[in-house]
Amino acid sequence: MPITHLKSGKPEAERAEDDAAVRATVEGILADIAARGDAAISELSQKYDGVTRPAFRLTTSEIEAAVNRVSTRDMEDIRFAQDQIRRFAQAQRASMTDIEVETLPGVILGHKNIPVQSVGCYVPGGKFPMVASAHMSVLTASVAGVPRIVASAPPVKGEPHPAIVAAMHMGGAHEIYMLGGIQAVGAMAIGTETIEPVHMLVGPGNAYVAEAKRQLYGRVGIDLFAGPTETMVIADDTVDAELCATDLLGQAEHGYNSPACLITNSRKLAEATLAEIDRLLTILPTRDTAAVSWRDYGDVIVCDTHDEMLKVANDMAYEHVQVMTDRDDWYLENMHSYGALFLGPRTNVANGDKVIGTNHTLPTKKAGRYTGGLWVGKFLKTHSYQRVTTDAAAAMVGEYGSRLCMLEGFVGHAEQCNIRVRRYGGRNVPYGVAAE
C-alpha cells in the first residue's frame, strides 16, 4: 500500500510565494538600516513595536527595575532552568579540547578552540515572550566564554519584559536592548552610531527574523536558520490519539505558519488523532493561532512500515521530532536529519523548549540535513596551528611541499619550501625548480 497523506498543508508553491514576499520586505529594511543607522532603527521601532527611545540600550537602573518586577516563584523557575542548561552546556564545552600532536619527528600540529568575540542574541517576544530563548543563547554563549554578549528583545506593551530581561541579565548579557524583529538583528549585525556591530547572530525568530539572518550571513556568522517552529510526531499504536494531538498542537500554537506533522503506521491512530485535534481546538486557549497553523501547515502521513516512516521523517528533516513507538532506540540510531529528538511518551518538546537542559534553537526548513542546533560549540572557532622544530623536519617536509606545489604550477609556493630545503637541509635547490 502506498504512503497515504490523510491531511496536507499548503502546497509548496504557495509557501514559496510567502517566502518571496518576506525576502523583499527584509531586503528593503536592512538596506535602510545600513544607510541611516539610528534614525532608521528609531522609525522601525515606532512602526513595528510602537516604541521609540533616545537610546535602545537598557540602563543598569532599568535592568534592576525589570528584575525586581519578577515574582519570587518565577525567579526560582528561571534559576532552575538556567541551572539545567548551564550544566549541559558545561559538559558539552568540556568535550571540546585543544590538541597538540607531533605527527612526524619535529612537526607539531594543534588546534585551539577560541570563543567568537562578540555575539548578538535575539529573543523573540511578539505573540509570546520567549524567556527560554535568553537561556538558550545568552547563557550558552557565556559558558563558551564569549567576551561581549549583546541581547535584544522587543518591548511588551511598550516596556521591557521583566522575565526576559532577568533571564538575559542572569545568563550573562553585557548589553541589553529593547528592540524587536528585523530592526534588532539588523542593528546588531550592521551596527549604528550607537550600537557596535557583533561578529555573530544567534537565536530563533519568525520568518522575517530568519530571513534577515539569512541575508546578513557573510557580514556576520549565524547559528543556523531557525524560522517558524516545526514539530513532527512519529508514533505507532503503542500510544493514543490524545498524546499525539496534544504534542502536535503544543507547537502549532507558536504562529500561523508552524508546520506540524504526524507520521504513523496506524491508520486508526491517524484518524483518531485528526478527530482529537478537532476536539482540542474547541478548548485550547490559543486555538485562533493553532487552528490556522494546523489548517495550512498540518500533515498526517500513514505508512506501512517503520522503514517507510523513517525515510519520510529523514526526508522532511523537521526541527522537533517526537518519537513514541515500540522501537524508539532504533529511530535514535537511524535518524540522521532533524533538529532534536524527543524519545518516548514521557518526553516532550515543551520540556526541551523550556527547562530540561538541551538547546531549543534548532534547524528548520530542512537545515537539519547539514547542521545541528545551537550549542556551546557554535560559539567556538577551532583554529589550527603548526610548528616545525628541527632542521631535518623543515628540509624533509619542504621537499614534499616543493614538488607538490610545482605539480600545481605554483612556483612561488614551491620557493617557500625550497628556501627551507636550502637553509636547513644544506641542499642547493635551483630557484624555481622542484626539490628532488
Order of alpha helices (4+ residues) and beta strands (2+ residues): beta-alpha-alpha-alpha-alpha-beta-beta-beta-alpha-alpha-beta-alpha-beta-alpha-beta-alpha-beta-beta-alpha-beta-alpha-alpha-beta-alpha-beta-alpha-beta-alpha-beta-alpha-alpha
